[in-house]
């Protein structure tokens, strides 16, 4: 039997296919709420690979949404890589 977090990840995995536009929100180091558009590259039960237009610091907790729906699941920036003018995030 899956715990509630695993169930949320499975539901999220079914609801957000790769290449789906999402909104990424976090609180920056000054305590200000930041929000940028993002694009899912790959979604699994344990990780989300996303492309965003600006750098989000490692170990930052982020909130994801698509449309009016909040997306449960991995929400900690684990890895960050610059790719041209964008950044690739791995959330766990």
C-alpha atoms as one frame of an Amber mdcrd trajectory, in Angstrom:
protein
   0.000   0.000   0.000   1.338   3.444  -0.952   1.657   6.270   1.526  -0.104
   9.614   0.755   3.053  11.198  -0.698   3.585   8.285  -3.106  -0.093   8.410
  -4.104   0.227  12.145  -4.813   3.296  11.530  -6.960   1.533   8.858  -8.980
  -1.467  11.146  -9.529   0.854  14.019 -10.439   2.783  11.788 -12.830  -0.453
  10.973 -14.656  -1.630  14.594 -14.734   1.530  16.357 -15.929   3.133  14.841
 -19.015   6.599  15.838 -20.122   6.838  19.138 -21.967   3.971  20.595 -19.934
   4.058  24.287 -18.988   4.056  24.887 -15.229   4.473  27.817 -12.878   7.303
  27.624 -10.357   7.111  29.692  -7.156   9.560  30.060  -4.271  10.605  32.485
  -1.555  13.969  34.111  -2.308  16.754  34.949   0.154  15.120  38.339   0.916
  11.802  36.696   1.787  10.134  37.820  -1.447   7.795  35.482  -3.326   9.198
  34.753  -6.804   7.330  33.122  -9.651   8.520  32.070 -13.130   7.131  29.972
 -15.958   8.736  26.574 -16.392   8.531  23.569 -18.682   8.601  19.945 -17.564
  11.173  17.964 -19.492  10.817  14.641 -17.701   8.554  13.475 -14.899   8.986
  10.352 -12.806   7.693   9.269  -9.425  10.844  10.511  -7.681  12.186  13.349
  -9.825  11.100  16.166 -12.061  13.425  17.680 -14.653  12.376  21.210 -15.586
  13.564  24.112 -17.677  13.221  27.609 -16.166  14.387  31.064 -17.323  16.315
  31.938 -14.182  18.520  30.344 -11.582  16.835  29.007  -8.458  19.321  28.223
  -5.660  20.045  24.624  -4.683  18.017  23.216  -1.764  15.243  25.764  -2.367
  11.700  24.500  -1.817   9.452  25.333  -4.746   5.718  25.102  -5.387   4.474
  23.956  -8.785   1.159  24.607 -10.464  -0.431  24.166 -13.845  -3.493  26.199
 -14.626  -5.318  26.533 -11.340  -4.115  23.226  -9.911  -1.353  22.867  -7.357
   0.977  19.980  -8.120   2.126  17.758  -5.250   5.385  15.896  -5.546   9.106
  16.519  -5.431   9.706  20.140  -4.550  13.331  20.592  -3.521  15.925  21.835
  -6.023  18.512  19.052  -5.957  20.561  19.840  -9.089  20.924  22.878 -11.327
  22.611  23.190 -14.712  22.870  26.184 -17.027  21.844  25.439 -20.616  22.264
  28.428 -22.962  19.989  31.140 -21.568  17.912  28.787 -19.410  18.460  26.539
 -16.423  17.668  22.852 -15.997  16.437  21.932 -12.518  16.096  18.516 -10.979
  13.517  18.464  -8.216  13.423  15.623  -5.687
